[in-house]
């Protein structure tokens, strides 16, 4: 069995986001090179009272040598299984609006700046023409997979060849399909056309291993990347924020305090290494790792046969220490910064056992439970983000009291964000880090536009269930109508009773199905006070 490893080949390039003809987001303020600064990460032991200080920093020491460049890495866009090759797809990453489309001539997914060079209309609203080109439906301009303009309907055939001009070309980003996910490099500048030969996206062998499951899901989240990723790194919130949804093992509950119904308890989490590319942590249940800026994954240590010191020399090394004959289960979260106050999550939980289950249970049924988990703390995290902004991201360590080791991963991420990224993301937009206004709760927690519309499995299931709902209603009405027009001597009283009962059951089933559809595909509220 393959070990979990990530290919993070260092690059000497330092790209900037490039948007031709419009103000370039690459013109962002860059901090001057820093001298080596000693940093300290303090997470006090739960067995002794923590020493209260203005800035709790102890137990981990590292050195800051250079800043993390948000535009010098690959970003995931979407799982391939949810992309329709017949149409272009709009996505936003790092404040950059892009369009993802299938180039059948090249047999690959392409990523363009989502603006036609003619009048800046969104190419994502276009179509794929019969020659396999991306066509802007505003005026019909057509582009090939490299961004070259191939046809301008308004240009006279015997006049200047305007389509050959550089300004007529669409801006194309480097892109690649890896691990069943489309990735792109956030710069359209020519020197990065061959960036794939110098630096590749992080590679996870298990996602390409047929002995593992690979059911992916994705959802747009109405709070920022920072809050999303630190929430996923926080194991101690599961018992409380997801109470009644996620099953807590009895062995864990047995260790909890007698007066805690949720089963919370002290956790032993230690940060092993932390640098510009992320950090590695050891937990009671195994290891977890953050690969900056998007990937956080964890896997439990089941059984013996592990070598905890075999792969900590660099952040690129594998930390798969479990014996090859054992069962393995991984939690992989890919957190995508979309814009201030918005993020996107791609999740996948590969395992090498009970693979048959994923083959017989529809993918959308797994998504129902996973969306329920996301919904149960979505609203409180949206509000929490605004309180963090009010306190100031740079004051996070002072505003928050994090004395126990249960918060070690969250503290490590905030340390990484402060030391290597100036506590902020350098967005490719003009609005900086301003958060959008808070919409009504039903709109904020809407599942249809945040997940269903982007998920081919859930979208198909919704259409099928809608058809079934209408069929039940029609059957109910038809049954009652048949009884009304039938003569007395045509049916016995038993038959009439059976038809009426069937009509009533169909009506009740259609009502139940309507509620099921709304709750699972549109909006499901979660009131913690009533759970």
C-alpha positions as CSV (number, residue, x, y, z in Angstrom):
1,X,0.0,0.0,0.0
2,X,1.2,3.4,-0.8
3,X,2.2,5.8,1.9
4,X,0.6,9.2,2.1
5,X,3.0,11.7,0.6
6,X,2.9,15.2,-0.9
7,X,5.0,16.4,-3.8
8,X,5.9,19.9,-3.1
9,X,8.8,20.7,-5.4
10,X,10.2,24.1,-4.4
11,X,10.0,26.8,-7.0
12,X,12.3,29.7,-7.5
13,X,9.5,31.7,-9.1
14,X,7.4,34.2,-7.2
15,X,4.3,34.9,-9.3
16,X,1.7,37.6,-8.9
17,X,-1.9,37.4,-9.9
18,X,-2.3,38.8,-13.4
19,X,-5.4,40.3,-14.8
20,X,-4.8,42.0,-18.2
21,X,-6.3,45.4,-19.0
22,X,-7.7,45.9,-15.5
23,X,-6.0,46.9,-12.2
24,X,-3.6,44.1,-11.4
25,X,-4.2,42.6,-7.9
26,X,-0.5,41.7,-8.0
27,X,0.2,45.3,-7.0
28,X,-0.3,44.5,-3.4
29,X,1.8,45.8,-0.6
30,X,4.7,43.5,0.1
31,X,6.5,43.5,3.4
32,X,10.2,43.9,3.3
33,X,12.3,40.8,4.0
34,X,12.3,40.0,7.7
35,X,15.2,39.2,9.9
36,X,15.0,35.9,11.7
37,X,12.5,36.3,14.5
38,X,12.2,33.9,17.3
39,X,8.6,32.7,17.7
40,X,7.1,30.7,20.5
41,X,4.0,28.6,20.7
42,X,2.6,28.0,24.1
43,X,0.0,25.4,24.9
44,X,-0.1,24.7,28.6
45,X,-0.8,21.3,30.0
46,X,-4.4,20.7,31.2
47,X,-3.0,19.0,34.4
48,X,-1.6,22.3,35.7
49,X,-3.0,25.8,35.9
50,X,-1.8,28.0,33.0
51,X,0.2,31.0,33.6
52,X,-1.8,34.0,32.4
53,X,0.3,36.3,30.1
54,X,-0.5,38.9,27.5
55,X,0.7,36.6,24.7
56,X,0.8,32.9,25.6
57,X,3.8,31.6,23.7
58,X,5.8,28.7,24.9
59,X,6.8,25.1,24.2
60,X,7.4,25.5,20.5
61,X,10.2,27.6,19.0
62,X,10.8,28.3,15.3
63,X,12.3,30.9,13.1
64,X,10.6,33.1,10.5
65,X,12.8,33.5,7.5
66,X,10.4,34.6,4.7
67,X,6.8,35.3,4.0
68,X,4.3,32.9,2.5
69,X,3.4,34.0,-1.1
70,X,-0.3,33.3,-1.6
71,X,0.2,33.5,-5.4
72,X,3.1,31.0,-5.5
73,X,1.0,27.8,-5.1
74,X,-1.6,25.8,-6.8
75,X,-5.3,26.1,-5.9
76,X,-8.0,23.5,-6.2
77,X,-11.2,24.5,-8.1
78,X,-13.6,21.6,-8.1
79,X,-13.8,17.8,-8.1
80,X,-13.9,16.5,-11.7
81,X,-17.0,14.3,-10.8
82,X,-19.1,17.5,-10.4
83,X,-18.0,19.2,-13.6
84,X,-20.1,18.9,-16.7
85,X,-18.0,18.8,-19.8
86,X,-20.8,20.3,-21.9
87,X,-20.9,23.7,-20.2
88,X,-18.4,26.2,-18.7
89,X,-18.3,26.6,-14.9
90,X,-17.8,29.8,-12.9
91,X,-15.5,29.7,-9.8
92,X,-13.9,32.3,-7.6
93,X,-10.6,31.7,-5.7
94,X,-8.5,34.3,-4.0
95,X,-10.9,36.9,-5.3
96,X,-10.1,35.9,-8.8
97,X,-13.1,35.0,-11.0
98,X,-12.3,32.2,-13.3
99,X,-14.1,29.9,-15.8
100,X,-13.4,26.1,-15.9
101,X,-14.3,24.4,-19.2
102,X,-13.5,21.2,-21.0
103,X,-11.3,21.5,-24.1
104,X,-12.2,18.4,-26.1
105,X,-9.6,19.2,-28.7
106,X,-6.8,19.0,-26.1
107,X,-8.6,16.5,-23.8
108,X,-8.1,18.6,-20.7
109,X,-9.8,21.0,-18.4
110,X,-8.9,24.7,-19.0
111,X,-9.1,27.7,-16.7
112,X,-9.5,31.2,-18.1
113,X,-10.0,34.6,-16.5
114,X,-13.8,34.9,-16.5
115,X,-13.9,37.9,-18.8
116,X,-14.2,38.2,-22.5
117,X,-11.5,40.6,-23.8
118,X,-14.1,42.3,-26.0
119,X,-16.4,43.9,-23.4
120,X,-15.6,42.0,-20.2
121,X,-18.7,39.8,-20.3
122,X,-18.4,36.6,-18.2
123,X,-17.2,33.7,-20.3
124,X,-18.8,31.3,-17.7
125,X,-22.2,32.4,-19.2
126,X,-21.0,31.2,-22.6
127,X,-21.1,27.9,-24.4
128,X,-18.9,25.3,-26.0
129,X,-19.4,25.5,-29.8
130,X,-19.5,22.6,-32.2
131,X,-15.7,23.0,-32.8
132,X,-15.0,22.6,-29.1
133,X,-14.1,26.3,-28.6
134,X,-15.3,28.5,-25.7
135,X,-17.7,31.0,-27.1
136,X,-18.8,34.2,-25.4
137,X,-22.5,34.5,-26.0
138,X,-22.6,38.3,-25.7
139,X,-21.1,38.8,-29.2
140,X,-20.0,35.4,-30.3
141,X,-16.2,35.7,-29.9
142,X,-14.6,32.2,-29.8
143,X,-11.4,31.0,-28.0
144,X,-9.3,27.9,-28.2
145,X,-7.8,26.0,-25.2
146,X,-4.7,28.3,-25.1
147,X,-6.9,31.5,-25.0
148,X,-6.3,32.4,-28.6
149,X,-9.2,34.2,-30.3
150,X,-10.3,32.1,-33.3
151,X,-13.3,34.0,-34.5
152,X,-14.8,37.5,-34.3
153,X,-18.2,37.5,-36.1
154,X,-18.2,41.3,-36.4
155,X,-14.8,41.5,-38.2
156,X,-15.0,41.8,-42.0
157,X,-13.4,38.8,-43.7
158,X,-11.4,40.9,-46.1
159,X,-10.3,43.4,-43.4
160,X,-7.6,43.3,-40.7
161,X,-7.3,40.0,-38.9
162,X,-8.4,41.4,-35.5
163,X,-8.6,37.9,-33.9
164,X,-4.8,37.6,-34.2
165,X,-4.1,40.6,-32.0
166,X,-2.9,39.8,-28.5
167,X,-5.6,42.0,-27.0
168,X,-8.2,39.7,-28.5
169,X,-6.9,36.7,-26.5
170,X,-8.6,35.4,-23.4
171,X,-6.3,35.2,-20.3
172,X,-5.5,31.5,-19.6
173,X,-4.3,30.2,-16.3
174,X,-2.0,27.1,-16.0
175,X,-4.2,24.2,-15.0
176,X,-3.9,20.5,-14.3
177,X,-6.2,17.6,-13.2
178,X,-4.7,15.7,-10.3
179,X,-6.3,13.4,-7.7
180,X,-9.6,13.8,-9.5
181,X,-9.5,17.6,-8.8
182,X,-8.9,20.5,-11.2
183,X,-6.1,22.8,-10.0
184,X,-4.9,26.1,-11.3
185,X,-2.0,28.5,-10.8
186,X,-3.2,32.0,-10.1
187,X,-1.2,33.9,-12.7
188,X,-1.7,34.4,-16.4
189,X,1.7,35.8,-17.0
190,X,3.6,33.9,-19.8
191,X,6.6,32.9,-17.6
192,X,4.3,30.6,-15.6
193,X,3.0,28.6,-18.6
194,X,5.3,25.7,-17.8
195,X,5.0,26.1,-14.0
196,X,3.8,22.5,-13.8
197,X,7.3,21.3,-14.7
198,X,8.8,23.3,-11.7
199,X,6.1,22.9,-9.0
200,X,3.2,20.6,-8.8
201,X,0.1,20.5,-6.6
202,X,0.3,18.4,-3.4
203,X,-0.3,14.8,-4.4
204,X,-2.3,12.3,-2.3
205,X,-1.6,8.7,-3.5
206,X,-4.7,7.3,-1.7
207,X,-7.0,9.3,-3.9
208,X,-5.7,7.5,-7.0
209,X,-5.5,4.1,-5.3
210,X,-8.4,1.8,-6.4
211,X,-8.3,0.0,-3.1
212,X,-9.5,3.2,-1.3
213,X,-12.8,4.9,-1.4
214,X,-12.8,8.4,-3.0
215,X,-16.3,9.9,-2.6
216,X,-15.8,13.7,-2.6
217,X,-18.1,16.5,-1.7
218,X,-17.9,20.3,-2.0
219,X,-19.8,23.2,-0.5
220,X,-19.5,27.0,-0.6
221,X,-19.2,28.3,3.0
222,X,-20.5,31.7,4.2
223,X,-17.5,32.4,6.4
224,X,-13.8,32.9,5.6
225,X,-11.0,30.5,4.9
226,X,-9.3,31.3,8.3
227,X,-12.4,30.3,10.3
228,X,-13.1,27.3,8.2
229,X,-9.7,25.7,8.5
230,X,-9.2,26.4,12.2
231,X,-12.7,24.9,12.8
232,X,-11.7,21.7,11.0
233,X,-8.5,21.6,13.0
234,X,-10.4,21.7,16.3
235,X,-11.3,18.2,17.5
236,X,-12.8,19.3,20.9
237,X,-15.7,21.2,19.3
238,X,-17.2,18.1,17.8
239,X,-18.9,16.9,21.0
240,X,-20.7,20.2,21.4
241,X,-21.3,21.9,18.1
242,X,-22.3,18.6,16.5
243,X,-24.1,17.1,19.4
244,X,-26.8,14.6,18.4
245,X,-25.4,14.3,14.9
246,X,-21.9,12.7,15.2
247,X,-21.7,9.5,17.2
248,X,-19.2,9.6,20.0
249,X,-17.6,6.2,20.8
250,X,-18.5,4.9,24.3
251,X,-14.8,4.5,25.1
252,X,-14.4,8.3,24.7
253,X,-17.5,9.1,26.7
254,X,-16.2,6.9,29.5
255,X,-13.2,9.2,29.9
256,X,-15.4,12.3,30.1
257,X,-16.5,14.1,33.3
258,X,-19.6,12.7,34.9
259,X,-21.4,16.1,34.5
260,X,-20.7,16.5,30.8
261,X,-23.5,15.0,28.7
262,X,-21.5,15.6,25.4
263,X,-18.4,13.7,26.4
264,X,-15.8,16.4,26.3
265,X,-12.4,15.7,27.9
266,X,-8.8,17.0,27.9
267,X,-6.9,16.3,24.7
268,X,-3.2,15.8,24.2
269,X,-2.0,17.6,21.1
270,X,1.6,18.6,20.4
271,X,3.0,20.6,17.5
272,X,6.0,18.8,16.1
273,X,7.2,21.2,13.4
274,X,6.0,24.5,12.0
275,X,7.4,26.5,9.1
276,X,6.3,28.5,6.1
277,X,4.9,25.4,4.3
278,X,2.7,24.3,7.2
279,X,3.0,22.2,10.4
280,X,2.8,18.7,11.7
281,X,1.0,17.7,14.9
282,X,0.9,14.5,17.0
283,X,-2.5,13.7,18.7
284,X,-3.6,10.8,20.9
285,X,-5.5,9.4,17.9
286,X,-2.7,9.8,15.4
287,X,-1.1,12.5,13.3
288,X,-2.4,15.6,11.5
289,X,-0.8,17.9,9.0
290,X,-1.4,21.3,7.5
291,X,0.0,21.8,4.0
292,X,-0.3,25.6,3.3
293,X,-2.5,27.0,2.2
294,X,-5.3,24.6,1.4
295,X,-4.8,21.1,2.7
296,X,-5.5,19.8,6.2
297,X,-5.6,16.0,6.8
298,X,-5.5,13.6,9.7
299,X,-5.5,9.9,10.1
300,X,-5.8,7.7,13.2
301,X,-3.2,5.4,14.5
302,X,-4.9,2.0,14.6
303,X,-2.6,-0.6,16.2
304,X,1.1,-1.0,16.4
305,X,3.7,-0.8,13.7
306,X,4.3,2.9,13.6
307,X,7.5,4.9,13.4
308,X,6.7,8.4,14.8
309,X,10.2,9.7,13.9
310,X,10.4,8.4,10.3
311,X,9.2,11.4,8.4
312,X,9.5,14.7,10.2
313,X,12.7,16.0,8.6
314,X,10.7,18.1,6.0
315,X,7.1,19.1,5.5
316,X,7.0,17.2,2.2
317,X,7.7,13.8,3.8
318,X,5.0,11.2,4.3
319,X,3.6,10.6,7.7
320,X,1.9,7.3,6.9
321,X,3.2,5.1,9.7
322,X,0.4,2.5,9.9
323,X,1.3,-1.0,8.9
324,X,0.3,-1.9,5.4
325,X,-1.9,-4.8,6.5
326,X,-4.0,-2.6,8.8
327,X,-7.1,-0.7,8.0
328,X,-6.5,2.9,7.2
329,X,-8.9,5.8,7.2
330,X,-8.0,9.4,6.4
331,X,-9.8,12.7,6.9
332,X,-8.8,15.1,4.1
333,X,-10.1,18.7,4.0
334,X,-9.3,21.0,1.2
335,X,-10.0,24.6,2.2
336,X,-10.2,27.2,-0.6
337,X,-10.1,30.9,0.1
338,X,-12.8,32.4,-2.2
339,X,-13.1,36.0,-1.1
340,X,-13.4,37.9,2.3
341,X,-16.0,36.1,4.4
342,X,-16.4,33.3,1.9
343,X,-14.6,30.0,1.4
344,X,-15.1,26.6,-0.3
345,X,-14.6,23.2,1.2
346,X,-13.8,20.0,-0.6
347,X,-13.8,16.9,1.6
348,X,-12.9,13.3,1.0
349,X,-12.5,10.5,3.6
350,X,-10.6,7.6,1.8
351,X,-10.4,4.3,3.5
352,X,-9.2,0.8,2.4
353,X,-12.0,-1.2,4.1
354,X,-15.8,-1.5,3.5
355,X,-15.2,-0.2,0.0
356,X,-18.4,-2.0,-1.1
357,X,-20.5,0.4,0.9
358,X,-19.7,3.3,-1.3
359,X,-20.6,1.3,-4.3
360,X,-24.1,0.4,-3.3
361,X,-25.1,3.6,-1.3
362,X,-25.7,6.6,-3.6
363,X,-23.2,9.5,-3.2
364,X,-26.0,12.0,-2.4
365,X,-27.0,10.0,0.7
366,X,-23.5,10.5,2.2
367,X,-23.8,14.2,1.4
368,X,-27.0,14.5,3.4
369,X,-25.2,13.6,6.6
370,X,-22.1,15.6,5.8
371,X,-24.1,18.8,5.0
372,X,-26.0,18.3,8.3
373,X,-22.7,18.4,10.1
374,X,-21.6,21.5,8.3
375,X,-24.9,23.2,9.1
376,X,-24.8,22.5,12.8
377,X,-22.1,25.1,13.5
378,X,-22.3,27.2,10.3
379,X,-24.3,30.1,11.7
380,X,-22.3,30.5,14.9
381,X,-19.0,30.4,12.9
382,X,-20.4,33.1,10.6
383,X,-21.0,35.3,13.6
384,X,-17.8,34.4,15.3
385,X,-15.8,35.6,12.2
386,X,-17.3,39.1,12.7
387,X,-16.3,39.2,16.3
388,X,-12.8,38.2,15.3
389,X,-12.7,41.0,12.8
390,X,-14.0,43.5,15.4
391,X,-11.2,42.4,17.8
392,X,-8.6,42.6,15.0
393,X,-7.0,39.5,13.4
394,X,-3.6,40.6,14.7
395,X,-5.0,40.6,18.2
396,X,-6.3,37.0,18.0
397,X,-4.0,35.7,20.7
398,X,-4.9,38.5,23.0
399,X,-8.6,38.4,22.4
400,X,-8.9,34.6,22.8
401,X,-8.0,32.6,25.9
402,X,-6.6,29.3,24.7
403,X,-4.9,27.7,27.7
404,X,-5.3,24.0,27.0
405,X,-3.7,21.6,24.6
406,X,-7.0,20.9,22.9
407,X,-6.5,24.2,21.0
408,X,-2.9,23.5,20.0
409,X,-3.8,23.1,16.3
410,X,-5.8,26.3,16.1
411,X,-3.1,28.2,17.9
412,X,-0.5,26.8,15.5
413,X,-2.6,27.9,12.5
414,X,-3.0,31.4,13.9
415,X,0.8,31.5,14.6
416,X,1.5,30.4,11.0
417,X,-0.9,33.1,9.7
418,X,0.7,35.8,11.8
419,X,4.3,34.9,11.3
420,X,4.3,34.0,7.6
421,X,1.2,35.8,6.1
422,X,0.9,39.0,8.2
423,X,-2.4,37.8,9.6
424,X,-4.2,38.2,6.2
425,X,-4.8,36.9,2.8
426,X,-3.6,39.2,-0.1
427,X,-6.9,39.1,-2.0
428,X,-7.0,39.8,-5.8
429,X,-9.8,42.2,-5.3
430,X,-10.2,45.9,-4.5
431,X,-12.3,45.5,-1.4
432,X,-9.5,44.1,0.8
433,X,-10.7,42.2,3.8
434,X,-14.1,43.7,4.2
435,X,-16.7,41.1,5.2
436,X,-20.0,41.0,3.3
437,X,-23.2,41.8,5.3
438,X,-25.0,39.0,7.1
439,X,-28.1,37.8,5.2
440,X,-31.1,36.2,6.9
441,X,-30.4,32.8,8.5
442,X,-32.4,30.8,5.9
443,X,-30.4,32.4,3.1
444,X,-27.1,32.0,5.0
445,X,-27.6,28.3,5.5
446,X,-29.1,27.6,2.1
447,X,-28.0,24.2,0.8
448,X,-29.2,24.5,-2.8
449,X,-27.0,27.3,-4.1
450,X,-24.1,26.4,-1.8
451,X,-24.0,22.7,-2.6
452,X,-26.8,21.0,-4.6
453,X,-26.4,23.2,-7.7
454,X,-22.7,22.3,-7.9
455,X,-23.1,18.6,-7.0
456,X,-24.1,16.4,-9.9
457,X,-25.3,13.6,-7.6
458,X,-27.4,15.7,-5.3
459,X,-28.8,17.7,-8.3
460,X,-29.9,14.5,-10.0
461,X,-31.4,13.1,-6.7
462,X,-33.3,16.3,-6.2
463,X,-34.8,16.1,-9.7
464,X,-35.7,12.5,-9.2
465,X,-37.4,13.1,-5.8
466,X,-39.3,16.1,-7.3
467,X,-40.7,13.8,-10.0
468,X,-41.6,11.2,-7.4
469,X,-43.4,13.9,-5.3
470,X,-45.5,15.0,-8.3
471,X,-46.2,11.4,-9.2
472,X,-47.6,10.7,-5.7
473,X,-49.8,13.7,-5.9
474,X,-51.1,12.8,-9.3
475,X,-51.8,9.2,-8.2
476,X,-53.6,10.5,-5.1
477,X,-55.8,12.8,-7.1
478,X,-56.4,10.2,-9.8
479,X,-57.5,7.6,-7.2
480,X,-60.0,10.0,-5.7
481,X,-61.3,11.0,-9.2
482,X,-61.7,7.3,-10.1
483,X,-63.8,6.7,-7.0
484,X,-65.9,9.8,-7.7
485,X,-66.8,8.7,-11.3
486,X,-67.1,5.0,-10.7
487,X,-70.5,3.5,-10.4
488,X,-71.7,1.9,-7.2
489,X,-72.0,-1.6,-8.8
490,X,-68.5,-1.4,-10.4
491,X,-66.5,-1.7,-7.1
492,X,-67.1,-3.5,-3.9
493,X,-66.9,-1.6,-0.6
494,X,-63.6,-3.3,0.1
495,X,-62.1,-2.1,-3.2
496,X,-63.3,1.4,-2.6
497,X,-61.8,1.4,0.8
498,X,-58.5,0.2,-0.6
499,X,-58.4,2.9,-3.3
500,X,-59.3,5.6,-0.8
501,X,-56.6,4.3,1.5
502,X,-54.1,4.3,-1.3
503,X,-55.0,7.9,-2.2
504,X,-54.6,9.0,1.4
505,X,-51.2,7.2,1.7
506,X,-50.0,8.8,-1.6
507,X,-51.0,12.2,-0.3
508,X,-49.3,11.7,3.0
509,X,-46.2,10.3,1.3
510,X,-46.0,13.3,-1.1
511,X,-46.3,15.7,1.9
512,X,-43.5,13.9,3.8
513,X,-41.4,13.8,0.7
514,X,-41.9,17.6,0.2
515,X,-40.7,18.2,3.7
516,X,-37.7,15.8,3.2
517,X,-36.7,17.6,0.1
518,X,-36.8,21.0,1.7
519,X,-35.0,20.0,4.8
520,X,-32.2,18.1,3.0
521,X,-31.7,20.1,-0.2
522,X,-32.7,23.6,0.7
523,X,-32.6,24.6,4.4
524,X,-32.2,22.7,7.7
525,X,-32.1,24.8,10.8
526,X,-30.1,23.7,13.9
527,X,-31.1,25.2,17.3
528,X,-28.4,24.1,19.9
529,X,-30.6,25.2,22.8
530,X,-33.3,22.7,21.9
531,X,-31.0,19.7,21.2
